[in-house]
């Protein structure tokens, strides 16, 4: 259930990104869309032991730039280290 909700949250953020990136806009808007794209890319990768600060940053960027807030449970899953810690 958490995985489904997490996928839905990232999907919603990606949807917002798709809408904003096709809407045009100025340089600032393009920079926001690029930051959102980078944040989503980071969160799609499996978590590693050494990337906690980067994943925390990515969660904050996705929430800020997309306007979509993750629940505490979703945020915990996004920040969770992979089993065995790569």
SVG drawing of the C-alpha trace seen along z (x, -y; Angstrom):
<svg xmlns="http://www.w3.org/2000/svg" viewBox="-2 -35 30 42">
<polyline fill="none" stroke="black" stroke-width="0.4" points="0.0,0.0 2.8,-2.4 4.6,-1.6 1.4,-2.2 0.9,-5.5 4.5,-6.4 4.3,-5.6 1.1,-7.8 2.9,-10.7 5.9,-10.5 3.5,-10.1 1.6,-13.2 4.8,-15.2 5.9,-13.9 2.5,-14.9 2.9,-18.4 6.4,-18.5 5.0,-17.4 2.4,-20.1 4.8,-22.8 7.5,-21.9 5.1,-22.0 3.5,-25.2 6.5,-27.3 7.4,-30.1 10.5,-32.1 14.0,-31.2 12.9,-30.9 10.0,-28.6 12.4,-26.4 14.9,-26.3 12.1,-25.2 11.0,-22.4 14.6,-21.2 15.0,-21.1 11.8,-19.1 13.1,-16.7 16.4,-16.3 14.6,-15.6 12.3,-13.0 15.3,-11.3 17.1,-11.0 14.1,-9.5 13.5,-7.0 16.9,-5.5 17.3,-2.8 18.5,-4.4 22.1,-3.8 23.8,-4.2 25.7,-7.3 23.0,-9.3 20.7,-10.3 21.4,-14.1 20.8,-14.0 17.5,-12.1 16.4,-14.5 17.2,-17.4 15.3,-15.8 12.2,-15.2 12.2,-18.9 12.7,-20.0 9.9,-17.8 7.5,-19.0 8.3,-22.7 8.5,-22.7 5.5,-20.5 3.2,-21.7 2.6,-18.0 3.3,-17.1 4.3,-13.6 2.9,-12.0 5.2,-11.2 5.0,-7.5 5.8,-8.3 8.7,-10.5 10.1,-7.7 9.9,-5.2 11.6,-7.6 14.4,-8.2 14.8,-4.5 18.1,-2.9 18.0,0.1 18.3,3.5 21.9,4.5 23.0,0.9 24.7,0.6"/>
</svg>
